[in-house]
Amino acid sequence: DERVKHAQEWWRQRNWKEIARERGTVGTQPRKSATAWLKTSIVGKHADYMEAYPEPIFLARNQEDEAEAKHLSEIVPVILRKIDFEETYSKVGWQKNIEGTGIYGVTWDGQADNGMGEISIKRINALNIFAEPGIEDIQDSANVFCTRLEDNARLIAMYPQLEGKL
């Protein structure tokens, strides 16, 4: 969490505060310059990232799978366009360039498509995901929690028993 917060400070060109914190010289007044070198670098990296937007192509493992691979190669690009995955890919690209990591949340949205349901792929803020402490692979975590801020009025509308408790 701290690394992500510090990376955000650098991105916002508050780097001198971060340098002073790292050196232990908070409160002193070193000569401060302000340039857009970091922003220019990250914008260029993001452009490269978008240029490398992946095209889903499914290959058959054996001859019996060839028809299925062909169907998937035709269907999956349509689904990705429908859910505007390119926008999510772009948001995660910014997140990777600025914070050093990017997180996709892949879920099922049962309300999409007039109740028919559809896959949902969204960017998850690295500060809003919690897993078992000390693990190296999130797949090994007993629980994973993805949190977000909600308006109290919306929570009360969804859960009337919260009235007066928030």
GUBALO-909106 format. One record per residue (C-alpha): residue number from 1; residue in three letters; x, y negated, z negated. Coordinates in pm, 1 decimal. Example, Ala and Ser with C-alpha at 12.3 -4.5 7.8 and 13.67 -1.06 7.14 Angstrom:
BEGIN
nukol lumdo u v w
1 ALA 1230.0 450.0 -780.0 $
2 SER 1367.0 106.0 -714.0 $
# end
This chain:
BEGIN
nukol lumdo u v w
1 ASP 0.0 0.0 0.0 $
2 GLU 276.7 -241.7 -89.8 $
3 ARG 463.3 -174.5 235.0 $
4 VAL 147.9 -246.9 435.8 $
5 LYS 85.0 -568.7 240.3 $
6 HIS 443.4 -685.7 293.5 $
7 ALA 424.1 -606.2 665.5 $
8 GLN 108.2 -818.1 689.3 $
9 GLU 292.7 -1107.6 522.0 $
10 TRP 571.5 -1084.6 780.6 $
11 TRP 313.6 -1080.6 1061.3 $
12 ARG 154.9 -1397.1 920.2 $
13 GLN 501.7 -1559.9 929.5 $
14 ARG 528.3 -1571.8 553.7 $
15 ASN 862.1 -1396.2 584.0 $
16 TRP 1057.5 -1632.7 358.5 $
17 LYS 837.9 -1539.0 65.4 $
18 GLU 910.6 -1171.5 141.6 $
19 ILE 1285.4 -1232.4 180.1 $
20 ALA 1294.7 -1416.4 -154.2 $
21 ARG 1102.5 -1132.3 -318.3 $
22 GLU 1346.4 -873.0 -179.0 $
23 ARG 1652.4 -1075.5 -287.2 $
24 GLY 1506.3 -1160.5 -626.4 $
25 THR 1536.2 -1533.1 -554.2 $
26 VAL 1167.9 -1625.3 -589.2 $
27 GLY 1136.3 -1990.8 -683.7 $
28 THR 1452.3 -2112.1 -512.7 $
29 GLN 1428.0 -2320.9 -197.0 $
30 PRO 1643.0 -2166.0 76.1 $
31 ARG 1649.9 -2323.8 420.1 $
32 LYS 1342.9 -2193.5 598.7 $
33 SER 1300.7 -2160.4 971.0 $
34 ALA 978.7 -2072.4 1146.8 $
35 THR 987.9 -1901.6 1482.2 $
36 ALA 746.5 -1681.0 1667.2 $
37 TRP 1003.8 -1411.4 1745.3 $
38 LEU 812.1 -1145.1 1550.0 $
39 LYS 477.3 -1232.1 1706.9 $
40 THR 630.6 -1234.7 2053.6 $
41 SER 791.9 -895.5 1993.6 $
42 ILE 472.9 -739.4 1861.7 $
43 VAL 258.6 -883.8 2142.4 $
44 GLY 503.0 -732.6 2392.9 $
45 LYS 497.8 -396.2 2214.0 $
46 HIS 117.2 -402.4 2210.2 $
47 ALA 112.3 -468.7 2584.9 $
48 ASP 339.3 -164.9 2633.6 $
49 TYR 110.3 38.1 2407.1 $
50 MET -197.2 -56.4 2612.5 $
51 GLU -11.7 16.3 2937.9 $
52 ALA 38.7 370.2 2806.3 $
53 TYR -335.0 423.3 2737.0 $
54 PRO -376.5 801.7 2753.1 $
55 GLU -589.8 982.7 3006.7 $
56 PRO -745.9 1300.7 2864.7 $
57 ILE -662.6 1597.9 3084.0 $
58 PHE -739.1 1948.9 2966.1 $
59 LEU -535.7 2240.1 3094.7 $
60 ALA -648.7 2601.6 3085.0 $
61 ARG -460.9 2843.4 2861.8 $
62 ASN -544.0 3128.2 3098.1 $
63 GLN -752.4 3186.7 3412.7 $
64 GLU -1075.4 3244.8 3219.1 $
65 ASP -1046.4 2892.7 3070.0 $
66 GLU -1007.1 2706.7 3399.8 $
67 ALA -1378.2 2621.9 3441.9 $
68 GLU -1405.6 2502.7 3079.9 $
69 ALA -1090.6 2289.9 3113.6 $
70 LYS -1231.2 2131.0 3429.4 $
71 HIS -1560.8 2050.0 3252.0 $
72 LEU -1381.5 1898.9 2952.2 $
73 SER -1160.5 1688.3 3182.3 $
74 GLU -1478.4 1542.6 3334.0 $
75 ILE -1684.5 1502.7 3013.7 $
76 VAL -1437.2 1367.4 2757.5 $
77 PRO -1339.2 1053.4 2956.2 $
78 VAL -1710.2 964.5 2985.7 $
79 ILE -1759.1 1003.3 2609.2 $
80 LEU -1449.9 791.8 2536.1 $
81 ARG -1579.8 513.6 2764.5 $
82 LYS -1924.9 535.1 2605.8 $
83 ILE -1788.5 488.3 2253.5 $
84 ASP -1543.5 218.5 2372.9 $
85 PHE -1238.0 411.1 2258.1 $
86 GLU -1005.2 174.5 2445.1 $
87 GLU -1101.0 -103.6 2199.9 $
88 THR -1031.2 125.7 1904.1 $
89 TYR -703.2 232.0 2065.0 $
90 SER -607.6 -136.0 2095.3 $
91 LYS -694.0 -208.7 1728.7 $
92 VAL -489.9 89.6 1612.0 $
93 GLY -205.7 -29.9 1838.5 $
94 TRP -196.9 -363.4 1656.2 $
95 GLN -210.5 -178.4 1324.6 $
96 LYS 82.9 46.0 1423.4 $
97 ASN 295.9 -244.1 1543.1 $
98 ILE 230.0 -461.9 1238.8 $
99 GLU 198.3 -212.2 953.4 $
100 GLY 401.2 78.8 1087.6 $
101 THR 111.4 323.4 1090.1 $
102 GLY -228.9 365.4 1247.7 $
103 ILE -525.1 565.9 1125.8 $
104 TYR -817.2 691.8 1333.0 $
105 GLY -1137.9 800.4 1163.7 $
106 VAL -1317.8 1061.1 1373.9 $
107 THR -1671.6 1124.6 1248.9 $
108 TRP -2016.9 1220.2 1369.5 $
109 ASP -2270.7 936.6 1393.8 $
110 GLY -2609.9 1102.8 1368.0 $
111 GLN -2794.0 774.5 1434.4 $
112 ALA -2624.4 705.9 1769.4 $
113 ASP -2797.4 770.2 2100.4 $
114 ASN -3151.5 730.1 1961.4 $
115 GLY -3092.7 993.1 1693.7 $
116 MET -2925.3 1244.9 1925.8 $
117 GLY -2589.0 1176.1 1762.1 $
118 GLU -2246.2 1104.9 1905.3 $
119 ILE -1885.7 1123.8 1800.6 $
120 SER -1747.3 803.8 1648.0 $
121 ILE -1381.0 704.9 1651.9 $
122 LYS -1291.1 398.0 1444.9 $
123 ARG -977.1 232.6 1309.4 $
124 ILE -933.2 278.6 935.5 $
125 ASN -749.4 18.8 730.6 $
126 ALA -451.2 188.4 562.4 $
127 LEU -537.9 11.8 235.3 $
128 ASN -885.4 170.8 232.9 $
129 ILE -789.1 537.6 247.8 $
130 PHE -703.9 740.5 -60.1 $
131 ALA -575.7 1097.0 -84.5 $
132 GLU -423.2 1316.8 -351.4 $
133 PRO -110.5 1145.8 -490.7 $
134 GLY 226.8 1299.8 -410.2 $
135 ILE 128.7 1498.5 -102.9 $
136 GLU 316.7 1465.0 225.0 $
137 ASP 43.5 1590.9 459.9 $
138 ILE -304.8 1444.6 415.2 $
139 GLN -447.1 1779.2 533.5 $
140 ASP -319.5 1929.8 205.6 $
141 SER -520.5 1685.2 -7.2 $
142 ALA -811.5 1832.2 -202.4 $
143 ASN -1008.9 1511.7 -135.0 $
144 VAL -976.2 1215.4 99.5 $
145 PHE -1170.9 897.5 32.2 $
146 CYS -1226.6 622.6 287.2 $
147 THR -1363.0 308.9 122.9 $
148 ARG -1495.8 -26.6 238.7 $
149 LEU -1652.0 -336.1 90.4 $
150 GLU -2030.8 -355.6 104.1 $
151 ASP -2266.7 -640.0 32.0 $
152 ASN -2452.0 -589.5 -296.6 $
153 ALA -2790.4 -665.3 -134.1 $
154 ARG -2728.8 -391.5 122.5 $
155 LEU -2630.1 -143.9 -148.4 $
156 ILE -2945.2 -222.1 -347.2 $
157 ALA -3156.3 -178.4 -32.7 $
158 MET -2997.8 164.6 22.0 $
159 TYR -2992.0 264.6 -348.1 $
160 PRO -3266.6 85.5 -547.7 $
161 GLN -3142.6 243.0 -872.5 $
162 LEU -2840.3 7.3 -856.5 $
163 GLU -3059.9 -299.4 -923.7 $
164 GLY -2901.0 -496.4 -1209.9 $
165 LYS -2597.0 -267.0 -1227.5 $
166 LEU -2367.9 -430.0 -970.1 $
# end
